[in-house]
Amino acid sequence: MNPSVAVVILNWNGKAFLEQFLPSVLRSEYDNLKIVVGDNGSTDDSVAFVKENFPGIEVLTNDLNYGFAGGYNRILARVEADYYILLNSDVEVTPNWIEPVIALMEADELIAAAQPKIKAFHNKKQFEYAGAAGGFLDIYAYPFCRGRIFNVYEDDQNQYNEQQEIFWASGAAFFIKSRHWKETGGLDADLFAHMEEIDLCWRLKNLGYKIMYCPESEVFHVGGGTLQTENPFKTYLNFRNNLIIMQKNLPAGDAAFRIFIRMWIDFIAWWHFLLSGKPKFTLAVSKGHWHFVKSVFKTAKKRTQVQRPYAEHAGVYNSSIVWAFFIKKIKYFNRLS
């Protein structure tokens, strides 16, 4: 029998997405599967809707909205399976999306987490923002993907059809062996949302595990179901959390150096927002930096016992993606040196 798999969908006021996309999840072709909707304190009738219309799906509830990270931690503490799949509610899956990833992960004890190929629901020829063909970090820990750099999305022309070790797997469709979830303590609830999966992957890599991309599996993501891309709160979370995960996971001296440079690069973004007439986004960057500084001592206590040299990790682009994209005008992953 195949390893047991639990697909766990964290929901917050997402009845419309559940109605639209749960049927595709129920058509998943895997013989040792359970599907769980974890409700994160919704105020709509999501829970009643699922119980009434999808009686075969297990529903677990949180009393409040604990964010993506805290919400999943609380739900998964009540789920038993060999593998967890954290799946966004706004994702349409294909029938055979589970087995290829599980087969890949079963083939290597060192593979802790993985993601499928993630494409856009509204343009199914195009890679999607949140994960695309696997996540990478640049020299200053800016995240980007094969198939998506900043706001440029590539069409899928089979250019990323090989299995590859990556730096981070997308939280939109995140496969992880449950023993490694428990070993690391899951997601960092203080991050609330955004980049928590990058932090988890980084901690796993520091422990010597691999993160993989599996192109034989394909899903389609709407994106922005909870926070739209153009949202000051999302900007705040991204700028704050990126600095926090650098402090947590880089070797101490390396962290100080890269964070110093990174904050100056962020200052350029601050000016860009200001000159573009987006004062709320300028304030979001400032708040992100201020709250990072305020939490330095708290974050220091979360540093793992092992921080491997950054350049040793697979999935690191040993240059600046900001420089490559905005100055050298390199828009596609396969043109990076």
C-alpha positions in Angstrom: 0.0 0.0 0.0 1.1 3.5 -0.7 2.2 5.8 2.2 -0.7 7.5 3.9 -1.3 11.1 2.7 -3.4 13.8 4.2 -4.4 16.8 2.0 -5.0 19.6 4.4 -6.7 22.8 3.2 -6.6 25.7 5.6 -9.7 27.8 5.1 -10.6 31.3 6.2 -13.9 32.7 4.9 -13.3 30.9 1.6 -16.6 29.2 0.9 -16.5 30.2 -2.8 -13.1 28.6 -3.3 -14.1 25.5 -1.5 -17.2 25.1 -3.6 -15.2 25.6 -6.8 -12.1 23.6 -6.1 -12.9 20.8 -3.6 -14.4 18.7 -6.3 -11.1 18.5 -8.1 -9.3 17.4 -4.9 -11.9 14.7 -4.4 -11.0 13.4 -7.8 -7.4 12.8 -6.8 -6.2 9.4 -7.8 -4.4 8.0 -4.8 -5.4 5.0 -2.8 -4.4 5.9 0.7 -5.7 9.5 1.0 -7.8 11.6 3.4 -8.9 15.1 2.8 -9.1 17.6 5.7 -10.5 21.1 5.7 -9.0 23.0 8.6 -11.1 26.1 9.4 -9.2 29.1 10.8 -12.0 30.8 12.7 -14.1 31.7 9.7 -17.1 34.0 10.1 -18.9 32.9 7.0 -20.7 29.5 6.6 -17.7 27.6 5.2 -17.8 24.9 7.9 -21.5 24.2 7.5 -21.2 24.2 3.7 -18.4 21.6 3.7 -20.2 19.4 6.2 -23.4 19.5 4.3 -22.0 19.1 0.7 -18.8 17.1 1.2 -19.6 14.5 4.0 -16.5 12.5 3.2 -14.2 15.3 4.1 -13.0 15.7 7.7 -13.4 19.2 9.1 -11.2 20.4 12.0 -11.7 23.9 13.4 -9.6 26.6 15.1 -11.3 29.0 17.4 -9.5 32.0 15.9 -7.7 33.1 12.7 -4.1 32.2 13.7 -2.7 33.0 10.2 -1.4 30.6 7.7 1.5 29.4 10.0 -0.3 29.2 13.3 -3.4 27.9 11.7 -1.7 25.0 10.0 0.3 24.1 13.2 -2.8 23.8 15.2 -4.7 21.7 12.6 -1.8 19.4 11.7 -1.3 18.6 15.4 -4.6 16.7 15.1 -3.8 14.9 11.8 -2.0 11.5 11.4 -0.5 10.5 8.1 2.9 9.7 6.6 2.8 12.8 4.4 1.1 16.1 4.7 0.1 18.2 1.7 -0.6 21.8 2.6 -2.9 22.9 -0.2 -4.4 26.4 -0.7 -8.1 26.6 -1.0 -7.8 28.4 -4.4 -5.9 25.5 -6.1 -7.3 23.3 -8.8 -5.5 19.9 -8.9 -5.2 17.4 -11.7 -6.3 13.7 -11.0 -2.7 12.3 -10.8 -1.1 15.1 -8.9 -0.1 13.2 -5.7 1.5 9.9 -6.8 4.5 11.4 -8.8 5.6 13.6 -5.9 5.2 10.8 -3.3 7.2 8.5 -5.5 10.0 11.0 -5.8 10.1 11.6 -2.1 10.0 7.9 -1.3 13.0 7.3 -3.5 15.3 9.4 -1.3 15.4 9.4 2.5 16.9 12.9 2.4 14.0 14.5 0.6 11.9 16.2 3.3 9.6 18.5 1.2 8.6 19.0 -2.4 6.2 20.9 -4.7 4.5 20.2 -8.0 4.6 22.4 -11.1 2.4 25.4 -10.2 0.6 27.2 -13.0 -1.9 30.0 -13.2 -5.6 29.1 -13.0 -6.7 32.0 -15.3 -3.9 31.3 -17.8 -3.1 27.6 -17.7 -0.1 28.0 -20.1 1.7 30.3 -17.7 3.6 29.7 -14.5 2.1 31.2 -11.4 3.6 33.6 -8.9 3.6 31.4 -5.8 6.1 28.7 -6.6 6.1 28.2 -10.4 8.7 25.6 -11.1 10.5 25.8 -7.8 11.7 28.4 -5.4 15.2 30.0 -5.2 16.9 32.7 -3.2 19.5 35.1 -4.3 22.7 36.2 -2.5 20.6 38.6 -0.3 17.8 36.0 0.2 15.4 37.6 -2.2 13.0 34.8 -3.3 12.2 34.1 -6.9 11.2 31.1 -9.0 12.1 29.2 -12.1 9.4 30.5 -14.4 8.7 33.7 -12.4 11.1 36.5 -11.5 9.4 39.5 -9.8 6.4 40.4 -12.1 7.5 38.5 -15.2 5.8 35.1 -15.7 7.0 32.6 -18.3 4.8 30.4 -20.4 5.3 26.7 -19.7 7.1 25.4 -22.8 8.5 22.3 -21.1 11.7 24.2 -20.3 11.5 23.2 -16.6 10.4 19.6 -17.0 13.3 18.0 -15.1 13.2 17.1 -11.4 15.5 19.4 -9.5 16.6 20.2 -6.0 15.4 23.7 -5.1 15.7 26.0 -2.1 12.0 26.3 -1.2 8.8 24.7 -2.0 5.6 26.8 -2.3 3.1 26.8 0.5 0.3 26.8 -2.2 0.9 23.0 -2.7 3.5 21.9 -0.1 4.4 18.2 0.3 6.3 17.3 3.5 7.0 14.0 5.3 5.1 14.3 8.6 8.1 13.1 10.6 10.1 16.1 9.4 7.2 18.5 10.1 7.3 17.2 13.7 11.1 17.3 13.9 11.2 21.0 13.0 8.1 22.0 14.9 6.2 23.0 11.8 5.8 26.6 10.7 6.9 29.7 12.7 3.6 31.1 13.9 5.2 34.5 14.6 5.5 35.0 10.8 1.7 34.8 10.6 1.8 34.5 6.8 4.2 34.8 3.8 7.6 33.2 3.7 6.9 30.8 6.4 7.4 27.9 4.0 10.8 29.4 3.0 11.8 29.5 6.6 10.7 25.9 7.1 12.6 24.7 4.0 15.7 26.6 5.2 15.6 24.9 8.6 15.2 21.6 6.8 18.2 22.3 4.6 20.3 23.3 7.6 19.6 19.9 9.0 20.9 18.3 5.8 17.6 17.5 4.0 16.6 18.2 0.4 13.7 20.2 -1.1 12.6 19.0 -4.5 10.5 20.1 -7.5 8.4 17.5 -9.3 7.3 18.5 -12.8 5.3 15.3 -13.4 2.7 16.8 -11.0 0.7 19.9 -12.0 -1.7 22.2 -10.3 -3.4 25.5 -11.1 -3.4 28.3 -8.5 -5.7 31.4 -8.5 -3.4 33.4 -6.2 -4.2 36.3 -3.9 -7.2 34.5 -2.4 -6.6 35.9 1.0 -4.3 38.9 0.4 -4.2 40.5 -3.0 -0.7 41.2 -4.5 -1.2 44.9 -4.2 -1.8 45.0 -0.4 0.2 47.0 2.1 -0.2 44.4 4.8 1.3 41.7 2.5 4.2 44.1 1.7 4.8 44.6 5.4 4.8 40.8 6.0 7.2 40.1 3.1 9.7 42.8 4.1 9.6 41.9 7.8 9.6 38.1 7.4 12.4 38.0 4.9 14.7 39.7 7.4 13.6 37.5 10.2 14.2 34.3 8.3 17.7 35.5 7.4 18.5 36.1 11.0 17.1 32.7 12.0 18.9 30.6 9.4 22.2 32.2 8.3 25.5 31.7 10.2 25.8 34.6 12.6 28.5 36.7 10.9 27.0 36.0 7.5 23.5 37.0 8.7 24.8 40.4 10.0 26.5 41.2 6.7 23.7 40.1 4.4 21.0 41.7 6.5 22.9 45.0 6.5 23.1 45.0 2.7 19.6 43.8 2.3 18.1 46.6 4.4 19.9 49.2 2.1 18.4 47.5 -1.0 15.0 47.6 0.7 15.5 51.3 1.2 15.5 51.6 -2.6 12.1 50.0 -2.7 11.0 52.4 0.0 12.0 55.4 -2.3 10.3 53.7 -5.2 7.0 53.4 -3.4 7.3 57.0 -2.2 8.0 58.4 -5.7 5.3 56.3 -7.2 2.7 57.9 -5.0 2.2 54.8 -2.8 2.6 56.1 0.8 0.9 53.1 2.4 3.5 50.8 0.8 6.3 53.1 1.9 4.9 52.9 5.4 4.6 49.1 5.1 8.4 48.8 4.4 9.2 51.1 7.3 7.0 49.1 9.7 8.5 45.8 8.4 12.0 47.0 9.2 11.0 48.5 12.6 9.2 45.3 13.7 12.2 43.2 12.6 14.5 45.3 14.7 12.1 45.1 17.7 12.1 41.3 17.4 15.8 40.8 17.1 16.3 39.3 20.5 13.2 37.1 20.2 14.3 35.9 16.8 17.8 35.2 18.2 16.3 32.6 20.5 14.9 30.7 17.5 18.1 30.2 15.7 18.7 26.6 15.0 21.7 24.8 16.4 23.1 24.3 12.9 23.4 27.0 10.2 25.2 25.7 7.1 27.1 28.1 4.9 24.6 29.8 2.6 26.5 29.1 -0.6 26.5 25.3 0.1 22.7 25.1 -0.3 21.2 24.0 -3.5 18.8 26.7 -4.9 21.0 29.7 -4.1 21.7 32.1 -6.9 25.1 33.5 -5.9 24.4 37.0 -7.2 21.8 39.7 -6.9 18.5 39.0 -8.6 17.6 42.7 -8.2 20.7 43.7 -10.2 20.1 41.0 -12.8 16.5 41.9 -13.3 16.4 45.7 -13.1 19.9 46.6 -14.3 20.9 43.8 -16.6 17.3 43.3 -17.8 17.4 39.5 -17.4 13.8 38.5 -17.1 13.9 34.7 -17.5 15.4 32.2 -15.1 17.2 30.1 -17.8 19.2 33.3 -18.8 20.7 33.7 -15.4 24.4 32.8 -15.3 
